């Protein structure tokens, strides 16, 4: 079987169930609210930088938001996005 061509074309795709992206919205009174990414992104991938795309949206929908902190726990990085006044 291994020396003859298979009957199906070979296809491969890697999936990961690791949840490495986390978003927090900081409010003007100093509280932090953790955001469930599943409510805002249909597919969650750890190799996609959601911060620049979701920060403005989260600033608009969270009352009294002052800053969005986008963290990638796997890469141990965090980005801060201030909300416009």
C-alpha positions as CSV (number, residue, x, y, z in Angstrom):
1,X,0.0,0.0,0.0
2,X,2.8,2.4,0.8
3,X,4.6,1.8,-2.6
4,X,1.5,2.7,-4.7
5,X,-0.2,6.0,-5.1
6,X,-3.2,6.5,-2.9
7,X,-6.7,6.9,-4.2
8,X,-7.2,10.3,-2.5
9,X,-5.2,13.5,-2.9
10,X,-3.2,14.4,0.2
11,X,-4.5,17.4,2.2
12,X,-3.3,18.7,5.5
13,X,-4.3,21.5,7.8
14,X,-3.3,22.1,11.3
15,X,-5.7,23.1,14.0
16,X,-5.0,24.3,17.5
17,X,-7.4,24.5,20.4
18,X,-5.1,26.7,22.5
19,X,-6.7,29.9,23.6
20,X,-3.8,32.4,23.4
21,X,-5.7,35.7,22.6
22,X,-7.2,37.7,25.5
23,X,-8.8,41.1,25.5
24,X,-9.4,43.4,28.4
25,X,-11.1,46.7,28.3
26,X,-10.0,49.2,31.0
27,X,-12.6,51.7,32.0
28,X,-12.1,55.3,33.2
29,X,-12.8,54.3,36.9
30,X,-9.9,51.8,36.8
31,X,-11.9,48.5,36.4
32,X,-10.9,45.9,33.9
33,X,-13.5,43.9,31.9
34,X,-12.4,40.6,30.2
35,X,-13.9,40.3,26.7
36,X,-15.0,36.9,25.3
37,X,-13.4,36.8,21.9
38,X,-16.0,34.3,20.7
39,X,-18.6,37.1,20.8
40,X,-16.6,39.2,18.3
41,X,-14.7,36.8,16.1
42,X,-16.2,33.8,14.3
43,X,-12.8,31.9,14.0
44,X,-10.3,32.3,16.7
45,X,-6.7,31.7,15.7
46,X,-3.7,32.4,17.8
47,X,-1.6,33.4,14.8
48,X,-4.0,36.3,13.9
49,X,-3.4,39.7,15.5
50,X,-6.9,40.8,16.4
51,X,-5.9,43.8,18.4
52,X,-5.8,46.5,15.6
53,X,-9.1,45.3,14.3
54,X,-11.1,44.8,17.5
55,X,-9.8,47.7,19.6
56,X,-11.9,50.4,17.9
57,X,-15.0,48.2,18.0
58,X,-14.5,47.4,21.7
59,X,-14.0,51.1,22.5
60,X,-17.3,51.9,20.9
61,X,-19.4,49.1,22.5
62,X,-18.1,49.1,26.1
63,X,-19.4,52.1,28.1
64,X,-16.8,54.3,29.6
65,X,-13.9,52.4,28.0
66,X,-10.5,54.2,28.2
67,X,-8.1,51.5,26.8
68,X,-8.1,48.0,25.3
69,X,-5.3,45.6,26.2
70,X,-4.8,42.8,23.6
71,X,-2.7,40.0,25.0
72,X,-1.3,36.9,23.3
73,X,-0.6,34.5,26.1
74,X,1.4,32.1,23.9
75,X,3.8,34.7,22.6
76,X,3.8,36.6,25.9
77,X,3.1,39.9,24.3
78,X,0.5,42.6,25.0
79,X,-0.6,45.7,22.9
80,X,-2.4,48.7,24.4
81,X,-4.9,50.7,22.3
82,X,-6.2,53.9,23.9
83,X,-9.8,54.8,23.2
84,X,-10.5,58.2,21.8
85,X,-12.1,60.5,24.3
